[in-house]
Amino acid sequence: MWPYLFLFDLLLRDLSRFECFNSTLRQGSVTHHEYLQVGKGRDVGLNQISLFEAKIADGNGEQTLSRDIYRLGHRFDFFRMLSCYFTTVGFYFSTLVTVLTVYGFLYGRLYLVLSGLEEGLATGRRFIHNQSLQVALASQSFVQLGFLMALPMMMEIGLEKGFRKALSEFILMQLQLSSVFFTFSLGTKTHYYGRTLLHGGAEYRPTGRGFVVFHAKFADNYRLYSRSHFIKGIELMILLVVYQIFGQSYRSTVSYIFITISMWFMVGAWLFAPFLFNPSGFEWQKIVDDWTDWNKWITNRGGIGVPPQKSWESWWEKEHEHLKYSGTRGILAEIVLSLRFFIYQYGLVYHLSITKKTKSVLVYGISWLVILVVLLVMKTVSVGRRRFSANFQLVFRLIKFLIFVTFVTILITLIALPHMTVQDILVCFLAFLPTGWGLLLIAQACKPLVRRAGLWGSVRALARGYEIMMGLLLFTPIAFLAWFPFVSEFQTRMLFNQAFSRGLQISRILGGQKKDRPSRAKD
């Protein structure tokens, strides 16, 4: 049921958990009085819920790294050890393993489809017209949708209120997009728990006590979910798109849907859940104000004393601040994990229509040369903006115009002479964009070395370009849906209860009256 109600005793349990660990290790006992179905709670929005879950995930990450869990695991018997695991860090560890399994599955599929192994297996005599395999995949995809996770809830409601009531509650939850919410929550737990395991740095995150009928700006949602959901969702989306492009010639559409439908659902939830659960998230005037605020935030320069809410540069510096206090193992782990983005380039450059007939390593070397040229051009533009934009604006604009003309000329030449197709252009973007992001992550991990080399300004400019592209990718479908007035009304009626909807309508009326007062005063 939305808005989601959180029980306050969860936080108290998390804070007192280390005391319980210490008491148990000293062979003490802790008395705990359990109350079932306590109705105490408060209405909170998605941002407050995410901050709360991030705080709890950070705490469980620190518990995983602590000596107390290690000692308890060695001193407990088997059954108490299982109980300790599933009531403390086990849930978050299982969540992390679930998401890592999705990553491993998709990267494995990427290797199979780019290397040609999947085509060889799919077109083999033993695998042609294998209807039983498709039936198995269909049943597997149904299970992957997560419906079986709701089975305990249905059994509990069925025993208390009847199975007809349980079925109606389940259908109502699906209509209110509870599956989207819990899938989004999965990403929150995974990100903060995994980051704490790698780098530490758990911190208190204030969730606020305000009423939640107010609209959260696009920039606020982007700051909160960019690293935890949006980037990972775009990465999974690129994997699914590449898998579809290079496997559609020998694979049926039905089998592709059966294999990837649950992952597409995860991608959609991670990218657009904050806007679905945002009050007035599809109201056109709010969208216009959000776009203005986003442009102001992304272009504002940071500095000493500038908060992250006012400047993208300050926010970006704070986002990778945890790497400053991470150890050597954490930095090496960050670099190794960033190397996965180079797989796209290595596999995709050999699937262009220009390079299909050759497997020479020279092709891969030329692709890196293209990346270096692009980075050099960006460095030139950055230096030109710093030196010529103030006093020699005409010269700076002429330089940018010449760069644009050169790029268009090269693109037209590649299309005309080697018969480069539109798919090749898309493949080039899918190959080079992840590589640039991987280089950016490595540069952030090696910030002291990059700063000494004098390249930190170029890294910041590259990061800003990626942030702008991701913002446009997220904002475009939201703005398109906001053109239709019924989308906003449908969102309010479907996702929120009646009291919340009335409060939202009242806030709109009061907001309109406040805007009308200055105009009346002028008249």
C-alpha positions, 0 to 999 in steps of 0.5 A: 500500500502506498505510501509505505509505512515504516516501523520505528523499531527497525531503526532501534534494532539496528542501533542496538545490534552490536550491543546484542552481539557483544552480550551474546559473545559473553554468554549473556542473554537479551530479552526481546518482546515481539509485538505483531502488527504494530500499527505505529508508523508515518507516511513517507515518500520514496526518497525518505524510504531510500535514505532509510534503506541506504542507512540500514544497508550501510549499517549491515555492511559495517556489521559484515566487516566487523569482528563480532559477526566473524566470532559469532559465526565460529562459535554458534552451532549450525542452527543458531548460525543460520538464524544469525545469518538470516536475521542480520546480514544474510538478507543484504548479502543474498540481495547482493548475490541476486544482482551480481547474478544478473550481471554475470548472466548478462555479461556471459550472454554478451560474451556468447553473442559477440564471440559467435558461440551462441549462434553456433549452439543455436543453429546446431542440429541438436538445438533446432526446433527445441520446443521443450526448451522454450516451454522451460524458459517460459515457466522460468520467466514467470517465476523470475517476475517475482510472483512467488516472493508474494506467496508468504504474504498471500498465505498470511492474509489468506489464513487471517482474512480468507484467500479471496481477500488475499487475492484481491490484496495481491491484485491491488498491490500489483496495480499500485506497482508494488513490484516496481517499488520492491525491485527499485528497493533491491537496487538501493540495498545492493548499492550501499551494502556493496559500496560499504563492503568495498570502501567502508564509510557508513554514515547517518542519513537524515530522512526528514519528518516533513509531509510528503505530498510535495513534488521532488525535483528532477535534480533531487532525484538525480542526485539521490539515485544517479549512482545507485540506480540510473547508471546501473540501469543504463548499463543493463539496458546497453547489455540487453540492447547489444544482446538483441542486436547481434542475436536477432538473426538466429534467435526467435523473438519469443525466446528473447522475451522469455529470457530477458523480460524480468531484466527489462522489468528491472531496468525500467524500475531502476530508471523510472521508479523515482518519477512514477512515485513522485507526486505531480511527477508528470505535471507539465508545469512541474516538468518545465520548472524541473528542467530549468532547475536541472540546467542551473544545477548542472552548469553551476560551478562549484567551489569552497562553501558551495553545497551539492544541492547548488552545483553539480561540481560540488555534488560530483566531488562528494560522490567519489569522496569515499575513494579518498579514504578507501584502502589500496584493496578498495582502489584496486577493486574499483579499478578491476570492476571498471575494466568490465566496460572495456569488453564492449569496445573489444567485442563490438569493433569487430562486428562493424560492416567495415571490419567483419572480414578481419580479426586483426588486433590492429582494429582494436588499436585503431579504436583506441586511437579514435578514443584518444583523438576524441579525448584530445579534442575535448581537451582542446575545447576545454583549454579554448573555453578557458583562454578564449571564451572571455576575450576572444569569443569569435575565435572560440566559436570558430574553433568549435565550428571547425571541429563540428564540420570536421566531425560531420565530414568524417561521418559522411565519408565513412557512410559514403565510401565503406558503406557504413550503416546506421547500425554501425553508427549505433554500435560505435556509440555502444562501444565507445561510450562505456569505454569512456565511462570506464576511463572516467571511473579509473581516473576517479579512483586514481585522483591524486595521480590524475591531478598531478598530471594536470588532467583533472579538469578534463576528467571533470568536463568528460564527467559533466558530458556523461551526466548531461547525456544521462539526464537527457535520456531520463528526462525525455520520456518523462517530458513526453508523457507530461504532454498528456494531462491524463497521465498525471491524473492516472498516476495520482489516482492509481498510486496514492490513497484517497487521503494522499490524493486529496492532500495533493490536490489541496497543495496544488490549489494553495500553490496556485493561490500563492502564485496569484498573490504577487500578480494581484498585488502588481495589478 
